Amino acid sequence: MPFSTIIEPFRIHSVEPLKVTTVDERRAALAAAGGNLFGLHADDVLIDLLTDSGTGAMSRDQWAGIQRGDESYAGSPSWFRFLEAVQELFPLPHVIPTHQGRAAEKILFSVIGGPGKVIPNNTHFDTTRANVEFTGAAAVDLVIPEGLDPAAIHPFKGNMDLERLDGLLAERAADVPAVFVTITNNSGGGQPVSLENLRGVRTLCDEHGVPLFLDACRFAENAWFIRDREPGQGDRAVRDIVRDMAALADGMTMSAKKDGLANIGGWLAVRDDALAEQCRNLLILTEGFPTYGGLAGRDLEAIAQGLREVVEHDYLRYRIRSTAYLGEGLLAAGIPVVQPIGGHAVYLDARALLPHVPPLQYPGQSLAIALYETGGIRACEIGTVMFGRRPDGSEHPAALDLVRLAIPRRTYTQSHIDYVIEVCAEVAARAGDLGGYRIVEEPATLRHFTARFAPL
Ligand code: F0G
């Protein structure tokens, strides 16, 4: 193409109105929510960048699939279309549909976890860590050191630290029921993992006789980065790169709310017959019969179609470029963000922007609150609020204090993103005036969803 502007490769087919509120209205809404952005009424949010999970726009063909959905309890044709679409990309023999990713995690870790077990991962996402720890197992994060340095430039900052993984497996392989790799590494900035690194993990797993699982939520974005950045991959179809990643794995957990391009859904897939049987038994207790799991037939259709669309190069080029556009705009405004820019989100480095607010006073929460009050933008703290509370009850600073601007797929236009850049620049200009917070109320686990905050 002779032109450098990368356009949205779709036209808008139906629209949802946005409600514009005032700063005072937003302050009142936030006060009522105890300073927790998860507690807001979404109508009071102008640009919702809380998550890219289940918030995307479906395509015409996905909506057509919704109409076609067959709601037979067992053996629905929609199930077979879903199964075929999953196995075309991830040829694992057992596919177990769940209502979302964490249900797959809950089932898997109920079977393979337990006290004394250790699950390594490049970085566990919050629900993944919580589901591991809930069984009494330990969740260990082994991302490469560059992955913990927001300013470090590295093409695959999501890579696993192979040396540390080798060390852990040499000592404790018998306690490790699976090694996980999260693609892309959400908690570490949406950073990709290279094929070379995945192969290295596979080799170590083989040496120590441990299975390898993918947390594959953003597999297509990860594959696009491989195509773009890994030597020798530039001419390949993303579909084939995905199959290469899948071929290295013994199993996967998946949230179809991300690269399934659907609003709900997920699955667990495994190679091992005995493990599949144990997981299916739990599935029937908590989710449903194995040919629908936690989903309606129509949801299975939407996911099947989404999986075909998500590996299209025009879509991924736009997706990755438009996220980078936001990141570059913020950098140009002098705002510290995790670099290189990730696939599904841009992460503001709150610790760097608010150096006067110590981690245990939650600089990320302070920044997220300011973005909402100033411009109606809802972002998500990924830092000490989310990860600071240990299972033993003690509190420690998280590795990073980030604020994530997650981009729903195919939902916002470039002018929305220009507005976001403008609001962020306004907030950054008076970052020195933003103060810290304390938590006045918190639940026993996953406190970031319901904790209440007060300014210090
Ligand atoms: N693994 C990763 C890497 C995730 O990002 C998520 C969800 C899950 C597992 C769980 O999937 O939501 O379908 O149960 N991440 C969302 C987010 C919630 O905002 O990043 P789920």
Boltz pocket constraint, residues with backbone or C-beta under 6 A from the ligand:
constraints:
  - pocket:
      binder: B
      contacts: [[A, 50], [A, 51], [A, 52], [A, 53], [A, 99], [A, 100], [A, 101], [A, 102], [A, 103], [A, 125], [A, 127], [A, 128], [A, 182], [A, 184], [A, 186], [A, 215], [A, 217], [A, 254], [A, 255], [A, 256], [A, 257], [A, 265], [A, 266]]
      max_distance: 6.0
